Structures are given as structure tokens and as C-alpha cells.
Amino acid sequence: MKTISVKSSDREQLVEITSDVESLLKDEGRVDGVCVLFTRHTTCGLTINENGDPDVKHDILLFLRNTIPQYYEGFRHFEHNSDAHIKSSLMGSSVTVPFENGKLLLGTWQGIYLCEFDGPRERQVIATFI
């Protein structure tokens, strides 16, 4: 297992980590298999989505912000980050990517993202190559 450290600069942000995962895969020297990425944080998540047009990241965050606002009447959690916990649960805490000949089998426009919902913070993503 390897760990990728990710620093966010905003409260809500999609940070692409594809190149970090590719570097780890190269260092591991694995040829064929599956890469499992997992984050142990409860207010961020992981996803795979388009990395060609930055408007996609904007639109995802806009939709989540509008659907689950930070200050929602009835939220009880005293840290005022209940929205981040909900968004994290919706995005998920892990992704799995197959690789072949030492390359991730992502689609042409796909990238791997840490989804920050309670930043800015430093997060860790655990990578396992099977």
C-alpha cells in the first residue's frame, strides 16, 4: 500500500490525482491488475469523471452545493459540515481502476479526483495495487 497526500485550497474542490496514481503505479512496477484507491476521511470522497473540460468540475460542485447547502435548516451537527458528510457519502470513499501493461485503463477524458467538501485540508488517499 502507498499513500498519496492531497492538499486542497478551497472548502469544496475537485483535485485531480490521476498523475499521482500513475506515478505510484510506475514505481510499483506492476503490469496488469487493479488499483484500489480509498480515503479514510468522512468529509471528502473519490470519483472518476471528465478531466478535459474544467466546467464539468464546476458543474458537479455547483449541483452539490445547491442540492445540499452547508447551512440547511434542521442540520444538528455542531461543526456545520453536515453537508460535507452527506456529499462524501454520495460520492463514495473509494474507486477501482484496472490497469494493463503498466497503464491505468481510464477512458480518454477520464481523471481520478479527490472530492474535497470541508477544506482547505491535507488529505490522504491509500492506493493498493492487486
Chimera marker file (.cmm) of the C-alpha trace (Angstrom):
<marker_set name="trace">
<marker id="1" x="0.000" y="0.000" z="0.000" r="1" g="1" b="0" radius="0.5"/>
<marker id="2" x="1.083" y="3.540" z="-0.781" r="1" g="1" b="0" radius="0.5"/>
<marker id="3" x="-0.307" y="6.886" z="0.325" r="1" g="1" b="0" radius="0.5"/>
<marker id="4" x="-0.946" y="9.982" z="-1.773" r="1" g="1" b="0" radius="0.5"/>
<marker id="5" x="-1.146" y="13.298" z="0.114" r="1" g="1" b="0" radius="0.5"/>
<marker id="6" x="-3.560" y="15.808" z="-1.397" r="1" g="1" b="0" radius="0.5"/>
<marker id="7" x="-3.811" y="19.450" z="-0.370" r="1" g="1" b="0" radius="0.5"/>
<marker id="8" x="-6.981" y="21.349" z="-1.149" r="1" g="1" b="0" radius="0.5"/>
<marker id="9" x="-7.168" y="25.132" z="-1.280" r="1" g="1" b="0" radius="0.5"/>
<marker id="10" x="-10.943" y="25.668" z="-1.043" r="1" g="1" b="0" radius="0.5"/>
<marker id="11" x="-13.804" y="24.401" z="1.087" r="1" g="1" b="0" radius="0.5"/>
<marker id="12" x="-15.191" y="22.494" z="-1.883" r="1" g="1" b="0" radius="0.5"/>
<marker id="13" x="-12.911" y="21.405" z="-4.667" r="1" g="1" b="0" radius="0.5"/>
<marker id="14" x="-12.243" y="18.537" z="-7.061" r="1" g="1" b="0" radius="0.5"/>
<marker id="15" x="-8.498" y="17.862" z="-7.077" r="1" g="1" b="0" radius="0.5"/>
<marker id="16" x="-7.251" y="15.631" z="-9.873" r="1" g="1" b="0" radius="0.5"/>
<marker id="17" x="-4.864" y="12.936" z="-8.637" r="1" g="1" b="0" radius="0.5"/>
<marker id="18" x="-4.546" y="10.842" z="-11.815" r="1" g="1" b="0" radius="0.5"/>
<marker id="19" x="-0.865" y="11.660" z="-12.363" r="1" g="1" b="0" radius="0.5"/>
<marker id="20" x="-0.090" y="10.811" z="-8.719" r="1" g="1" b="0" radius="0.5"/>
<marker id="21" x="-1.708" y="7.396" z="-9.137" r="1" g="1" b="0" radius="0.5"/>
<marker id="22" x="0.132" y="6.825" z="-12.427" r="1" g="1" b="0" radius="0.5"/>
<marker id="23" x="3.443" y="7.658" z="-10.726" r="1" g="1" b="0" radius="0.5"/>
<marker id="24" x="2.769" y="5.173" z="-7.938" r="1" g="1" b="0" radius="0.5"/>
<marker id="25" x="1.836" y="2.513" z="-10.468" r="1" g="1" b="0" radius="0.5"/>
<marker id="26" x="5.085" y="3.101" z="-12.344" r="1" g="1" b="0" radius="0.5"/>
<marker id="27" x="7.096" y="2.937" z="-9.090" r="1" g="1" b="0" radius="0.5"/>
<marker id="28" x="5.386" y="-0.332" z="-8.165" r="1" g="1" b="0" radius="0.5"/>
<marker id="29" x="6.402" y="-1.883" z="-11.468" r="1" g="1" b="0" radius="0.5"/>
<marker id="30" x="3.122" y="-3.750" z="-11.764" r="1" g="1" b="0" radius="0.5"/>
<marker id="31" x="1.993" y="-4.786" z="-15.230" r="1" g="1" b="0" radius="0.5"/>
<marker id="32" x="-1.616" y="-5.983" z="-15.050" r="1" g="1" b="0" radius="0.5"/>
<marker id="33" x="-4.146" y="-5.778" z="-12.250" r="1" g="1" b="0" radius="0.5"/>
<marker id="34" x="-6.438" y="-3.478" z="-10.342" r="1" g="1" b="0" radius="0.5"/>
<marker id="35" x="-5.738" y="-0.282" z="-8.436" r="1" g="1" b="0" radius="0.5"/>
<marker id="36" x="-7.981" y="0.381" z="-5.449" r="1" g="1" b="0" radius="0.5"/>
<marker id="37" x="-7.996" y="3.919" z="-4.032" r="1" g="1" b="0" radius="0.5"/>
<marker id="38" x="-9.536" y="4.680" z="-0.657" r="1" g="1" b="0" radius="0.5"/>
<marker id="39" x="-9.760" y="7.719" z="1.590" r="1" g="1" b="0" radius="0.5"/>
<marker id="40" x="-10.311" y="7.373" z="5.337" r="1" g="1" b="0" radius="0.5"/>
<marker id="41" x="-11.877" y="10.816" z="5.713" r="1" g="1" b="0" radius="0.5"/>
<marker id="42" x="-15.581" y="11.401" z="6.315" r="1" g="1" b="0" radius="0.5"/>
<marker id="43" x="-15.872" y="14.789" z="4.592" r="1" g="1" b="0" radius="0.5"/>
<marker id="44" x="-14.211" y="14.047" z="1.267" r="1" g="1" b="0" radius="0.5"/>
<marker id="45" x="-14.648" y="11.409" z="-1.380" r="1" g="1" b="0" radius="0.5"/>
<marker id="46" x="-13.240" y="9.985" z="-4.583" r="1" g="1" b="0" radius="0.5"/>
<marker id="47" x="-14.664" y="9.888" z="-8.083" r="1" g="1" b="0" radius="0.5"/>
<marker id="48" x="-13.738" y="9.342" z="-11.711" r="1" g="1" b="0" radius="0.5"/>
<marker id="49" x="-15.044" y="11.884" z="-14.179" r="1" g="1" b="0" radius="0.5"/>
<marker id="50" x="-14.139" y="14.079" z="-17.131" r="1" g="1" b="0" radius="0.5"/>
<marker id="51" x="-10.775" y="15.829" z="-16.983" r="1" g="1" b="0" radius="0.5"/>
<marker id="52" x="-10.899" y="17.637" z="-20.334" r="1" g="1" b="0" radius="0.5"/>
<marker id="53" x="-13.291" y="20.487" z="-19.569" r="1" g="1" b="0" radius="0.5"/>
<marker id="54" x="-12.982" y="22.294" z="-16.198" r="1" g="1" b="0" radius="0.5"/>
<marker id="55" x="-16.648" y="23.284" z="-16.454" r="1" g="1" b="0" radius="0.5"/>
<marker id="56" x="-17.555" y="19.700" z="-15.525" r="1" g="1" b="0" radius="0.5"/>
<marker id="57" x="-15.856" y="20.087" z="-12.112" r="1" g="1" b="0" radius="0.5"/>
<marker id="58" x="-17.610" y="23.429" z="-11.663" r="1" g="1" b="0" radius="0.5"/>
<marker id="59" x="-20.995" y="21.966" z="-12.564" r="1" g="1" b="0" radius="0.5"/>
<marker id="60" x="-20.631" y="18.975" z="-10.229" r="1" g="1" b="0" radius="0.5"/>
<marker id="61" x="-19.749" y="21.235" z="-7.296" r="1" g="1" b="0" radius="0.5"/>
<marker id="62" x="-22.499" y="23.729" z="-8.178" r="1" g="1" b="0" radius="0.5"/>
<marker id="63" x="-25.116" y="20.975" z="-8.258" r="1" g="1" b="0" radius="0.5"/>
<marker id="64" x="-23.961" y="19.506" z="-4.938" r="1" g="1" b="0" radius="0.5"/>
<marker id="65" x="-23.835" y="22.956" z="-3.272" r="1" g="1" b="0" radius="0.5"/>
<marker id="66" x="-27.339" y="23.819" z="-4.462" r="1" g="1" b="0" radius="0.5"/>
<marker id="67" x="-28.761" y="20.417" z="-3.580" r="1" g="1" b="0" radius="0.5"/>
<marker id="68" x="-27.059" y="20.126" z="-0.173" r="1" g="1" b="0" radius="0.5"/>
<marker id="69" x="-26.211" y="23.601" z="1.185" r="1" g="1" b="0" radius="0.5"/>
<marker id="70" x="-23.814" y="23.993" z="4.103" r="1" g="1" b="0" radius="0.5"/>
<marker id="71" x="-26.386" y="25.753" z="6.260" r="1" g="1" b="0" radius="0.5"/>
<marker id="72" x="-29.602" y="23.770" z="5.958" r="1" g="1" b="0" radius="0.5"/>
<marker id="73" x="-32.427" y="24.258" z="8.417" r="1" g="1" b="0" radius="0.5"/>
<marker id="74" x="-32.549" y="21.275" z="10.720" r="1" g="1" b="0" radius="0.5"/>
<marker id="75" x="-28.912" y="20.168" z="10.495" r="1" g="1" b="0" radius="0.5"/>
<marker id="76" x="-27.749" y="19.469" z="14.068" r="1" g="1" b="0" radius="0.5"/>
<marker id="77" x="-24.041" y="18.721" z="13.725" r="1" g="1" b="0" radius="0.5"/>
<marker id="78" x="-22.266" y="21.486" z="15.649" r="1" g="1" b="0" radius="0.5"/>
<marker id="79" x="-19.291" y="21.728" z="13.224" r="1" g="1" b="0" radius="0.5"/>
<marker id="80" x="-21.583" y="22.997" z="10.428" r="1" g="1" b="0" radius="0.5"/>
<marker id="81" x="-20.221" y="20.441" z="7.984" r="1" g="1" b="0" radius="0.5"/>
<marker id="82" x="-23.132" y="18.022" z="7.779" r="1" g="1" b="0" radius="0.5"/>
<marker id="83" x="-23.332" y="18.877" z="4.090" r="1" g="1" b="0" radius="0.5"/>
<marker id="84" x="-19.752" y="17.648" z="3.650" r="1" g="1" b="0" radius="0.5"/>
<marker id="85" x="-20.580" y="14.327" z="5.310" r="1" g="1" b="0" radius="0.5"/>
<marker id="86" x="-23.600" y="13.843" z="3.041" r="1" g="1" b="0" radius="0.5"/>
<marker id="87" x="-21.674" y="14.790" z="-0.126" r="1" g="1" b="0" radius="0.5"/>
<marker id="88" x="-18.874" y="12.425" z="0.854" r="1" g="1" b="0" radius="0.5"/>
<marker id="89" x="-21.354" y="9.578" z="1.268" r="1" g="1" b="0" radius="0.5"/>
<marker id="90" x="-22.886" y="10.315" z="-2.128" r="1" g="1" b="0" radius="0.5"/>
<marker id="91" x="-19.520" y="10.410" z="-3.935" r="1" g="1" b="0" radius="0.5"/>
<marker id="92" x="-18.099" y="7.416" z="-2.086" r="1" g="1" b="0" radius="0.5"/>
<marker id="93" x="-14.809" y="6.784" z="-0.333" r="1" g="1" b="0" radius="0.5"/>
<marker id="94" x="-13.179" y="4.555" z="-2.964" r="1" g="1" b="0" radius="0.5"/>
<marker id="95" x="-12.674" y="3.939" z="-6.670" r="1" g="1" b="0" radius="0.5"/>
<marker id="96" x="-11.256" y="0.940" z="-8.522" r="1" g="1" b="0" radius="0.5"/>
<marker id="97" x="-9.318" y="1.223" z="-11.780" r="1" g="1" b="0" radius="0.5"/>
<marker id="98" x="-7.942" y="-1.708" z="-13.778" r="1" g="1" b="0" radius="0.5"/>
<marker id="99" x="-4.507" y="-1.386" z="-15.344" r="1" g="1" b="0" radius="0.5"/>
<marker id="100" x="-2.798" y="-3.240" z="-18.165" r="1" g="1" b="0" radius="0.5"/>
<marker id="101" x="0.784" y="-3.104" z="-19.403" r="1" g="1" b="0" radius="0.5"/>
<marker id="102" x="1.523" y="-0.699" z="-16.549" r="1" g="1" b="0" radius="0.5"/>
<marker id="103" x="-1.127" y="1.833" z="-17.633" r="1" g="1" b="0" radius="0.5"/>
<marker id="104" x="-4.415" y="2.768" z="-15.988" r="1" g="1" b="0" radius="0.5"/>
<marker id="105" x="-7.319" y="1.795" z="-18.223" r="1" g="1" b="0" radius="0.5"/>
<marker id="106" x="-9.110" y="5.119" z="-17.915" r="1" g="1" b="0" radius="0.5"/>
<marker id="107" x="-11.123" y="6.464" z="-20.816" r="1" g="1" b="0" radius="0.5"/>
<marker id="108" x="-9.771" y="9.277" z="-22.972" r="1" g="1" b="0" radius="0.5"/>
<marker id="109" x="-11.430" y="12.009" z="-20.921" r="1" g="1" b="0" radius="0.5"/>
<marker id="110" x="-11.439" y="10.343" z="-17.502" r="1" g="1" b="0" radius="0.5"/>
<marker id="111" x="-9.490" y="11.518" z="-14.471" r="1" g="1" b="0" radius="0.5"/>
<marker id="112" x="-9.398" y="10.469" z="-10.829" r="1" g="1" b="0" radius="0.5"/>
<marker id="113" x="-10.448" y="13.144" z="-8.336" r="1" g="1" b="0" radius="0.5"/>
<marker id="114" x="-10.338" y="13.682" z="-4.618" r="1" g="1" b="0" radius="0.5"/>
<marker id="115" x="-13.608" y="15.473" z="-3.811" r="1" g="1" b="0" radius="0.5"/>
<marker id="116" x="-12.979" y="17.960" z="-1.016" r="1" g="1" b="0" radius="0.5"/>
<marker id="117" x="-16.086" y="19.138" z="0.828" r="1" g="1" b="0" radius="0.5"/>
<marker id="118" x="-14.657" y="20.545" z="4.096" r="1" g="1" b="0" radius="0.5"/>
<marker id="119" x="-11.370" y="22.197" z="3.189" r="1" g="1" b="0" radius="0.5"/>
<marker id="120" x="-8.935" y="23.505" z="2.805" r="1" g="1" b="0" radius="0.5"/>
<marker id="121" x="-7.146" y="20.490" z="4.265" r="1" g="1" b="0" radius="0.5"/>
<marker id="122" x="-4.494" y="17.915" z="3.604" r="1" g="1" b="0" radius="0.5"/>
<marker id="123" x="-5.987" y="14.505" z="2.847" r="1" g="1" b="0" radius="0.5"/>
<marker id="124" x="-4.548" y="11.057" z="2.298" r="1" g="1" b="0" radius="0.5"/>
<marker id="125" x="-5.567" y="8.558" z="-0.353" r="1" g="1" b="0" radius="0.5"/>
<marker id="126" x="-4.455" y="4.969" z="0.143" r="1" g="1" b="0" radius="0.5"/>
<marker id="127" x="-3.521" y="3.131" z="-3.059" r="1" g="1" b="0" radius="0.5"/>
<marker id="128" x="-3.396" y="-0.651" z="-3.275" r="1" g="1" b="0" radius="0.5"/>
<marker id="129" x="-2.277" y="-2.489" z="-6.400" r="1" g="1" b="0" radius="0.5"/>
<marker id="130" x="-3.556" y="-6.033" z="-6.788" r="1" g="1" b="0" radius="0.5"/>
<link id1="1" id2="2" r="1" g="1" b="0" radius="0.2"/>
<link id1="2" id2="3" r="1" g="1" b="0" radius="0.2"/>
<link id1="3" id2="4" r="1" g="1" b="0" radius="0.2"/>
<link id1="4" id2="5" r="1" g="1" b="0" radius="0.2"/>
<link id1="5" id2="6" r="1" g="1" b="0" radius="0.2"/>
<link id1="6" id2="7" r="1" g="1" b="0" radius="0.2"/>
<link id1="7" id2="8" r="1" g="1" b="0" radius="0.2"/>
<link id1="8" id2="9" r="1" g="1" b="0" radius="0.2"/>
<link id1="9" id2="10" r="1" g="1" b="0" radius="0.2"/>
<link id1="10" id2="11" r="1" g="1" b="0" radius="0.2"/>
<link id1="11" id2="12" r="1" g="1" b="0" radius="0.2"/>
<link id1="12" id2="13" r="1" g="1" b="0" radius="0.2"/>
<link id1="13" id2="14" r="1" g="1" b="0" radius="0.2"/>
<link id1="14" id2="15" r="1" g="1" b="0" radius="0.2"/>
<link id1="15" id2="16" r="1" g="1" b="0" radius="0.2"/>
<link id1="16" id2="17" r="1" g="1" b="0" radius="0.2"/>
<link id1="17" id2="18" r="1" g="1" b="0" radius="0.2"/>
<link id1="18" id2="19" r="1" g="1" b="0" radius="0.2"/>
<link id1="19" id2="20" r="1" g="1" b="0" radius="0.2"/>
<link id1="20" id2="21" r="1" g="1" b="0" radius="0.2"/>
<link id1="21" id2="22" r="1" g="1" b="0" radius="0.2"/>
<link id1="22" id2="23" r="1" g="1" b="0" radius="0.2"/>
<link id1="23" id2="24" r="1" g="1" b="0" radius="0.2"/>
<link id1="24" id2="25" r="1" g="1" b="0" radius="0.2"/>
<link id1="25" id2="26" r="1" g="1" b="0" radius="0.2"/>
<link id1="26" id2="27" r="1" g="1" b="0" radius="0.2"/>
<link id1="27" id2="28" r="1" g="1" b="0" radius="0.2"/>
<link id1="28" id2="29" r="1" g="1" b="0" radius="0.2"/>
<link id1="29" id2="30" r="1" g="1" b="0" radius="0.2"/>
<link id1="30" id2="31" r="1" g="1" b="0" radius="0.2"/>
<link id1="31" id2="32" r="1" g="1" b="0" radius="0.2"/>
<link id1="32" id2="33" r="1" g="1" b="0" radius="0.2"/>
<link id1="33" id2="34" r="1" g="1" b="0" radius="0.2"/>
<link id1="34" id2="35" r="1" g="1" b="0" radius="0.2"/>
<link id1="35" id2="36" r="1" g="1" b="0" radius="0.2"/>
<link id1="36" id2="37" r="1" g="1" b="0" radius="0.2"/>
<link id1="37" id2="38" r="1" g="1" b="0" radius="0.2"/>
<link id1="38" id2="39" r="1" g="1" b="0" radius="0.2"/>
<link id1="39" id2="40" r="1" g="1" b="0" radius="0.2"/>
<link id1="40" id2="41" r="1" g="1" b="0" radius="0.2"/>
<link id1="41" id2="42" r="1" g="1" b="0" radius="0.2"/>
<link id1="42" id2="43" r="1" g="1" b="0" radius="0.2"/>
<link id1="43" id2="44" r="1" g="1" b="0" radius="0.2"/>
<link id1="44" id2="45" r="1" g="1" b="0" radius="0.2"/>
<link id1="45" id2="46" r="1" g="1" b="0" radius="0.2"/>
<link id1="46" id2="47" r="1" g="1" b="0" radius="0.2"/>
<link id1="47" id2="48" r="1" g="1" b="0" radius="0.2"/>
<link id1="48" id2="49" r="1" g="1" b="0" radius="0.2"/>
<link id1="49" id2="50" r="1" g="1" b="0" radius="0.2"/>
<link id1="50" id2="51" r="1" g="1" b="0" radius="0.2"/>
<link id1="51" id2="52" r="1" g="1" b="0" radius="0.2"/>
<link id1="52" id2="53" r="1" g="1" b="0" radius="0.2"/>
<link id1="53" id2="54" r="1" g="1" b="0" radius="0.2"/>
<link id1="54" id2="55" r="1" g="1" b="0" radius="0.2"/>
<link id1="55" id2="56" r="1" g="1" b="0" radius="0.2"/>
<link id1="56" id2="57" r="1" g="1" b="0" radius="0.2"/>
<link id1="57" id2="58" r="1" g="1" b="0" radius="0.2"/>
<link id1="58" id2="59" r="1" g="1" b="0" radius="0.2"/>
<link id1="59" id2="60" r="1" g="1" b="0" radius="0.2"/>
<link id1="60" id2="61" r="1" g="1" b="0" radius="0.2"/>
<link id1="61" id2="62" r="1" g="1" b="0" radius="0.2"/>
<link id1="62" id2="63" r="1" g="1" b="0" radius="0.2"/>
<link id1="63" id2="64" r="1" g="1" b="0" radius="0.2"/>
<link id1="64" id2="65" r="1" g="1" b="0" radius="0.2"/>
<link id1="65" id2="66" r="1" g="1" b="0" radius="0.2"/>
<link id1="66" id2="67" r="1" g="1" b="0" radius="0.2"/>
<link id1="67" id2="68" r="1" g="1" b="0" radius="0.2"/>
<link id1="68" id2="69" r="1" g="1" b="0" radius="0.2"/>
<link id1="69" id2="70" r="1" g="1" b="0" radius="0.2"/>
<link id1="70" id2="71" r="1" g="1" b="0" radius="0.2"/>
<link id1="71" id2="72" r="1" g="1" b="0" radius="0.2"/>
<link id1="72" id2="73" r="1" g="1" b="0" radius="0.2"/>
<link id1="73" id2="74" r="1" g="1" b="0" radius="0.2"/>
<link id1="74" id2="75" r="1" g="1" b="0" radius="0.2"/>
<link id1="75" id2="76" r="1" g="1" b="0" radius="0.2"/>
<link id1="76" id2="77" r="1" g="1" b="0" radius="0.2"/>
<link id1="77" id2="78" r="1" g="1" b="0" radius="0.2"/>
<link id1="78" id2="79" r="1" g="1" b="0" radius="0.2"/>
<link id1="79" id2="80" r="1" g="1" b="0" radius="0.2"/>
<link id1="80" id2="81" r="1" g="1" b="0" radius="0.2"/>
<link id1="81" id2="82" r="1" g="1" b="0" radius="0.2"/>
<link id1="82" id2="83" r="1" g="1" b="0" radius="0.2"/>
<link id1="83" id2="84" r="1" g="1" b="0" radius="0.2"/>
<link id1="84" id2="85" r="1" g="1" b="0" radius="0.2"/>
<link id1="85" id2="86" r="1" g="1" b="0" radius="0.2"/>
<link id1="86" id2="87" r="1" g="1" b="0" radius="0.2"/>
<link id1="87" id2="88" r="1" g="1" b="0" radius="0.2"/>
<link id1="88" id2="89" r="1" g="1" b="0" radius="0.2"/>
<link id1="89" id2="90" r="1" g="1" b="0" radius="0.2"/>
<link id1="90" id2="91" r="1" g="1" b="0" radius="0.2"/>
<link id1="91" id2="92" r="1" g="1" b="0" radius="0.2"/>
<link id1="92" id2="93" r="1" g="1" b="0" radius="0.2"/>
<link id1="93" id2="94" r="1" g="1" b="0" radius="0.2"/>
<link id1="94" id2="95" r="1" g="1" b="0" radius="0.2"/>
<link id1="95" id2="96" r="1" g="1" b="0" radius="0.2"/>
<link id1="96" id2="97" r="1" g="1" b="0" radius="0.2"/>
<link id1="97" id2="98" r="1" g="1" b="0" radius="0.2"/>
<link id1="98" id2="99" r="1" g="1" b="0" radius="0.2"/>
<link id1="99" id2="100" r="1" g="1" b="0" radius="0.2"/>
<link id1="100" id2="101" r="1" g="1" b="0" radius="0.2"/>
<link id1="101" id2="102" r="1" g="1" b="0" radius="0.2"/>
<link id1="102" id2="103" r="1" g="1" b="0" radius="0.2"/>
<link id1="103" id2="104" r="1" g="1" b="0" radius="0.2"/>
<link id1="104" id2="105" r="1" g="1" b="0" radius="0.2"/>
<link id1="105" id2="106" r="1" g="1" b="0" radius="0.2"/>
<link id1="106" id2="107" r="1" g="1" b="0" radius="0.2"/>
<link id1="107" id2="108" r="1" g="1" b="0" radius="0.2"/>
<link id1="108" id2="109" r="1" g="1" b="0" radius="0.2"/>
<link id1="109" id2="110" r="1" g="1" b="0" radius="0.2"/>
<link id1="110" id2="111" r="1" g="1" b="0" radius="0.2"/>
<link id1="111" id2="112" r="1" g="1" b="0" radius="0.2"/>
<link id1="112" id2="113" r="1" g="1" b="0" radius="0.2"/>
<link id1="113" id2="114" r="1" g="1" b="0" radius="0.2"/>
<link id1="114" id2="115" r="1" g="1" b="0" radius="0.2"/>
<link id1="115" id2="116" r="1" g="1" b="0" radius="0.2"/>
<link id1="116" id2="117" r="1" g="1" b="0" radius="0.2"/>
<link id1="117" id2="118" r="1" g="1" b="0" radius="0.2"/>
<link id1="118" id2="119" r="1" g="1" b="0" radius="0.2"/>
<link id1="119" id2="120" r="1" g="1" b="0" radius="0.2"/>
<link id1="120" id2="121" r="1" g="1" b="0" radius="0.2"/>
<link id1="121" id2="122" r="1" g="1" b="0" radius="0.2"/>
<link id1="122" id2="123" r="1" g="1" b="0" radius="0.2"/>
<link id1="123" id2="124" r="1" g="1" b="0" radius="0.2"/>
<link id1="124" id2="125" r="1" g="1" b="0" radius="0.2"/>
<link id1="125" id2="126" r="1" g="1" b="0" radius="0.2"/>
<link id1="126" id2="127" r="1" g="1" b="0" radius="0.2"/>
<link id1="127" id2="128" r="1" g="1" b="0" radius="0.2"/>
<link id1="128" id2="129" r="1" g="1" b="0" radius="0.2"/>
<link id1="129" id2="130" r="1" g="1" b="0" radius="0.2"/>
</marker_set>
